Amino acid sequence: MTVEVRGTHGYSPSETTQEYVDKKLARFDHVKDQVADLHIVLDKETSGEYIAEATIHFRWGTMGHLKVTDRNLYKAIDQLLDKTMTKVNKEKDKVKDH
């Protein structure tokens, strides 16, 4: 599983933020064989809200895009990774059923 974390529109994730994401991604170890790429994009709006987006590409060719907005960056990352894990589990179940 290839993971990329980057910022957009002039926002650059700090070293601490990168380490936080890496620590949270440890819970994806059991599904890393199903996920080919995970791209996480972080952005800060002028209103002070953070936008966390993830694009996930599965080994069998499907992909998903998830987006979360919150005033707290780390809360947004947590919510995004929760949604991503739910998406991975749903896709894994779909493949198993066929």
C-alpha positions as CSV (number, residue, x, y, z in Angstrom):
1,M,0.0,0.0,0.0
2,T,1.4,3.3,-1.1
3,V,0.4,6.3,1.1
4,E,0.8,9.9,0.2
5,V,0.0,12.8,2.5
6,R,0.1,16.3,1.0
7,G,-1.4,19.8,1.4
8,T,-3.0,22.0,-1.2
9,H,-3.6,25.7,-1.7
10,G,-0.4,26.7,0.2
11,Y,-1.1,24.5,3.2
12,S,1.7,22.2,4.1
13,P,1.2,19.5,6.7
14,S,3.8,19.7,9.5
15,E,6.1,16.9,10.6
16,T,3.9,16.3,13.6
17,T,0.8,16.0,11.4
18,Q,2.6,13.5,9.1
19,E,3.7,11.4,12.1
20,Y,0.1,11.5,13.5
21,V,-1.3,10.2,10.2
22,D,1.4,7.5,10.0
23,K,0.5,6.4,13.6
24,K,-3.2,6.2,12.7
25,L,-2.5,4.3,9.5
26,A,-1.0,1.4,11.6
27,R,-4.6,0.1,12.0
28,F,-4.7,-0.4,8.2
29,D,-2.0,-3.1,8.4
30,H,-4.5,-6.0,8.0
31,V,-6.0,-4.6,4.8
32,K,-2.8,-3.3,3.1
33,D,-2.9,-6.2,0.6
34,Q,-6.3,-4.9,-0.7
35,V,-5.4,-1.3,-1.0
36,A,-3.0,-0.2,-3.8
37,D,-2.8,3.5,-3.1
38,L,-4.1,5.9,-0.5
39,H,-3.8,9.6,-1.2
40,I,-4.6,12.0,1.6
41,V,-4.9,15.7,0.9
42,L,-5.2,18.3,3.7
43,D,-6.2,21.9,3.2
44,K,-7.1,24.8,5.4
45,E,-10.0,27.1,4.4
46,T,-9.9,30.9,5.1
47,S,-12.8,30.3,7.5
48,G,-10.5,28.3,9.7
49,E,-11.9,24.9,8.8
50,Y,-9.7,22.0,7.7
51,I,-10.6,19.8,4.8
52,A,-9.3,16.2,4.8
53,E,-9.8,14.2,1.6
54,A,-8.8,10.7,0.7
55,T,-8.7,8.9,-2.6
56,I,-8.3,5.2,-2.2
57,H,-7.5,2.8,-5.1
58,F,-8.1,-0.9,-4.5
59,R,-6.1,-3.7,-6.1
60,W,-9.1,-5.0,-8.1
61,G,-9.5,-1.7,-9.9
62,T,-12.2,0.2,-8.0
63,M,-11.6,3.5,-6.2
64,G,-13.3,5.7,-3.7
65,H,-13.2,9.4,-2.7
66,L,-14.0,10.6,0.8
67,K,-14.1,14.1,2.3
68,V,-14.4,15.5,5.8
69,T,-14.5,19.1,7.1
70,D,-13.8,20.1,10.7
71,R,-12.4,23.0,12.7
72,N,-9.8,20.7,14.3
73,L,-7.3,19.1,12.0
74,Y,-6.7,16.0,14.0
75,K,-10.4,15.4,14.5
76,A,-10.8,15.7,10.7
77,I,-8.0,13.2,10.1
78,D,-9.6,10.7,12.6
79,Q,-13.0,11.0,11.0
80,L,-11.5,10.6,7.5
81,L,-9.6,7.5,8.5
82,D,-12.7,6.0,10.1
83,K,-14.6,6.6,6.9
84,T,-11.8,5.1,4.9
85,M,-11.7,2.0,7.1
86,T,-15.5,1.6,6.6
87,K,-15.1,2.0,2.8
88,V,-12.3,-0.6,2.8
89,N,-14.4,-3.1,4.7
90,K,-17.4,-2.6,2.5
91,E,-15.3,-3.0,-0.7
92,K,-13.6,-6.1,0.7
93,D,-17.0,-7.7,1.5
94,K,-18.3,-6.9,-2.0
95,V,-15.3,-8.7,-3.5
96,K,-15.8,-11.7,-1.2
97,D,-19.4,-12.0,-2.2
98,H,-18.5,-12.4,-5.9
